[in-house]
Amino acid sequence: MRTINALDIEKKLTDVITKACTILPKDVKDAIAKAQKEETSSRCKFAMDVLLENAEIAEKESVPICQDTGMAVFFVELGQDVHIEGSLTNAINNAVFKAYSNGLRNSVLDPLSRENTKGNTPAIIHYNIVDGEGLKIEFLPKGFGAENMTKLYMLLPSVGKKGVVEAVVDAAKSAGACPCPPYVVGVGIGGTPEKAIEMAKHGLLREIGSINQDKELNELEGEIKARINELGIGASGFGGNITALAVHIEKYPTHIAGLPVAINFGCNAMRKEEVVF
């Protein structure tokens, strides 16, 4: 049995949260730079140039990439042979409070009274118990320009893969420029409604340019990405040929009577970080 102190987790996570909100990941910067070269619209090329310059300034001056530093979302893989000395949930929320109280915008409030909770807490935490003595925490600050465009479709099983493709393209079409393209599209297929949405969000954490190990899903990702880029939305909605940087799909077995499909967008400030203990 391995023991990890909650205070050590809190300290490390505080730095990780700040880093995620101020430094755009390399795979995202590379994907935007690649898209800029492939883009045919001069306006969209300019928009992506501004995005890259913005990321460079944010990293150099240690300021947020975007004013909306999002709601803190975590995916935690906790080994069943790990003992946390203290509260893991408290450690995560304390880290969020400390990081967001130090120059990051506090955007979390009561849904009805609209009273701010201060410190951007509580966080959204998805726990997954796995084998072994490891602990991995993935952080995803979700701004709500993209989050508000989340879609869930409860499709009839008879529509098949074609229906899945049409649902994702429909979600992108109706979202327009609201998710701040060029963006990453997370898609969850199967399970129950809440499982599909969780998978769609988790899919955003995958490295852009990585290959889906499921051959069928890999082909589906390519097809959907091409269809979305044919919509002509483009960077910042300026009408170019690159709207989606990537499409990442996860799936889970579902009931014979259903075909849940969820879509979650990750904006051009596709911030993400992970820490392994």
Order of alpha helices (4+ residues) and beta strands (2+ residues): beta-alpha-alpha-alpha-beta-beta-alpha-beta-beta-alpha-beta-alpha-beta-alpha-alpha-beta-beta-beta
